[in-house]
Amino acid sequence: MIYRNPEDQVIDDAAIKALTGAYGERVTSLSPVAIVIAAYNEAGAIGPVVEELPAEVCGLATAAIVVADGCADSTAAEAAQAGALVADVPVNRGQGAALRLGYRIAREGGAAYIITTDADGQYNPAEMERVLAPVVAGEADFVTGSRKLGSQETKDPVRRLGTWVFATTITVLTGKRITDSSFGLRAMRAGVTGVVRLEQPQYQSAELLIAVLARGFRVSEVPATIHKRQVGESKKGHNAIYGLRYAGVVLGTWWRERWRRGPAAPAPSPARTGAVVPPGSTAASGNGAAAGTPPAEAASQGQGTAERR
């Protein structure tokens, strides 16, 4: 993994050292599935979220990793008490930076697959099976849930319009039909996160999605649900500010990645990863699912090598 900002590497290295010192082999020998959560001042919400995470997904054991991103409340302690491995970062850098650290912890700890969800309880943990199944089955490298294909409880017309606008924009820019670019419940091969270029400190969902599409990874969408936040307040800010910043990430990432299209990695066989393939598991490919051409070059499963540039 190559860091653009040396300070970020110093912070991440220190966080991983502290995490390993606190948890030992729980960090260095992770379960096959790492559930990564970025949290910022989510006391009261993070505990129930961690407690409701499944012990197994697709027949594979899970480990919860919470990156407490410069929290000024009891988020870190609450997540740890609920059973998560907690990387308590002293400085607030943003959800993108926190997830990037979580991905690195998962890869270096030996996890084969990564699932992401949010700390606010808006996503249904029972749907993790649905997003991970196509990846475990070797049918996709990256799967994202979609509220457009599933359901959403929000009645905010601006947010609904924004979801459609950004999904349509990414579809036009990448040539792959996408219905929801900002859904937080996602699953991927762990090695994917070490191959793509991730720089955004915030709004990383669009950067990650565009990057995996540009690199030729196979991407699918599945129906999923987003619920209303029950505890605390959204950290995204006012709709207009959020929209402008998100648009900047979408366009900036596409501009950066437009010349970087190239081979990524084929899906490993279940035998190679030790994964259990759910009977009859298939990737959702209709009504908006996007699938890339199967890549030709191999990248290491679970560890991933950073793109050299």
Secondary structure, DSSP 8 states (H G I E B T S, - for coil): ---SSHHHHHHHHHHHHHHHHHHTHHHHS--SEEEEEEESS-TTTHHHHHHTS-SEETTEEEEEEEEEES-SSSHHHHHHHTT-EEEEESS---HHHHHHHHHHHHHHTT-SEEEE--TTS-B-GGGHHHHHHHHHTTS-SEEEEEEEEEEE----HHHHHHHHHHHHHHHHHHSS--S-S--S-EEEETTHHHHS----SS-HHHHHHHHHHHTT--EEEEEEEE----SS--SS--HHHHHHHHHHHHHHHHHHHTT----------HHHHT----TT-----SSS-------SS---TTT------
